[in-house]
Amino acid sequence: MDLSEAAERISRKFELQKVKIDPSEVEKKLRTLVEDFGVNLSEAEKTVSENIARDHNLAAVPAQSSEMREIGSLLPGEWVTVEGKVVGTAKPASAAIRQSGIITDTSGAIQFTAWERANAPLLEEGKWYRIESVVVDEYRGMPKLNFHKGTTITEIEKEAPVMPQMTKVADLRPGVASVKVKVVQEWEARHERILQTGIVGDESGTIKFTIWKEEDMERLEPGMVYNIFYATVDEYQGRLSITLNGAKCFPDEEAEITVGTGAATIKGVIVNVGPGSGLVRRCPVEGCNRVLSKRNYCPVHDVQDNFRNDIRIKGVLDDGTTARNILMQKDVVEAVTGLALDEAVSISQEGPLGLDDVFCRIRDAVMGRYFACSGSDLGDTFLVKDCTLLTFDKDRHTELLNQIGGELNAE
């Protein structure tokens, strides 16, 4: 958002209180906060507004007078009035938050947050409200409504169709969206507060999902297709993910989706095969799938002797410029190393080194070799779905040598 637009908006708000503010001076203050101190624009706007109000002995920052706005048209930094239906609420992630949830109208949906200090009434799911003088904030690229002390909330009687529009995974943007997706894979949870995490997708591609532990939250079943209404779409370090707390998830047992890979391909040499690679034992408790310790201990379900065997590679692939963490699962590992899971189990039971023998065989099969890996970029890890060994191409080598020779002769 343009700094000059924000400055004009702040000036207009104070003009309503008979306070004359020079927009150019406001813009200078905004620019200092945004460009010199790295404050996001919406937060900078609030800070500057609060300072101006204090300098002019105003009890509170005046709200900008505005007409009714459709939720689908809201932009960060605006002060607005909206009417909408609450379609979901979630347990607050912080004691400073009184309530959070999702409100929608016929144009779209948006997440809302009511801070404790705002002393706003609790909203009920399924009811319509008129919300006056509410600020549109932004977090990780996602617009949100933040209730403050000056926000007025009134329950209203209204009936209007608010059926959500389904969005393809490839078209998702930060905010609130509804999707029809298949659960492609679930991962081992890396945080005790996570109920489930993994990958969902449709024909256009895949995306990471997370469900945090909350009362009444249920896990998704791998391989099942779900209609998911009002999921929160976050952006972090340029990558999108969806959170299902507060969303409505309905399984569609008759549906089938051929998930598009949305695949990227990276090439390079495997320079490391790290701990956690090789033959691993997973917790057999339904929905867990965590890797057990060497003593068959699951951090959630204690000792599990009736474990399930699996095989994987957690390594690093280097293309000469960037080193990437990669994860290869059973089918890819078997294809790349030539070592089947059953054979790996036999080696671990009969070999003198046990699990270490399996690890060494897998490491020796891939270390120092060049591969083309296709799969999904999950941020800190590249999930490999297909892997091809790259061999020496003498024709390409000759072509490059001839090219270099031609360039030297031209000089």
Secondary structure as GFF3:
##gff-version 3
##sequence-region A 1 411
A	DSSP	alpha_helix	3	15	.	.	.	ID=ss1
A	DSSP	alpha_helix	23	31	.	.	.	ID=ss2
A	DSSP	pi_helix	32	36	.	.	.	ID=ss3
A	DSSP	alpha_helix	41	55	.	.	.	ID=ss4
A	DSSP	three_ten_helix	71	73	.	.	.	ID=ss5
A	DSSP	beta_strand	79	90	.	.	.	ID=ss6
A	DSSP	beta_strand	97	105	.	.	.	ID=ss7
A	DSSP	beta_strand	108	115	.	.	.	ID=ss8
A	DSSP	three_ten_helix	116	118	.	.	.	ID=ss9
A	DSSP	beta_strand	128	139	.	.	.	ID=ss10
A	DSSP	beta_strand	142	147	.	.	.	ID=ss11
A	DSSP	beta_strand	152	156	.	.	.	ID=ss12
A	DSSP	three_ten_helix	169	171	.	.	.	ID=ss13
A	DSSP	beta_strand	175	186	.	.	.	ID=ss14
A	DSSP	beta_strand	194	202	.	.	.	ID=ss15
A	DSSP	beta_strand	205	212	.	.	.	ID=ss16
A	DSSP	beta_strand	225	236	.	.	.	ID=ss17
A	DSSP	beta_strand	239	243	.	.	.	ID=ss18
A	DSSP	beta_strand	248	251	.	.	.	ID=ss19
A	DSSP	beta_strand	264	273	.	.	.	ID=ss20
A	DSSP	beta_strand	278	282	.	.	.	ID=ss21
A	DSSP	beta_strand	297	298	.	.	.	ID=ss22
A	DSSP	beta_strand	302	303	.	.	.	ID=ss23
A	DSSP	beta_strand	308	318	.	.	.	ID=ss24
A	DSSP	beta_strand	323	328	.	.	.	ID=ss25
A	DSSP	alpha_helix	330	337	.	.	.	ID=ss26
A	DSSP	alpha_helix	341	350	.	.	.	ID=ss27
A	DSSP	alpha_helix	355	366	.	.	.	ID=ss28
A	DSSP	beta_strand	370	377	.	.	.	ID=ss29
A	DSSP	beta_strand	382	389	.	.	.	ID=ss30
A	DSSP	alpha_helix	394	410	.	.	.	ID=ss31
###
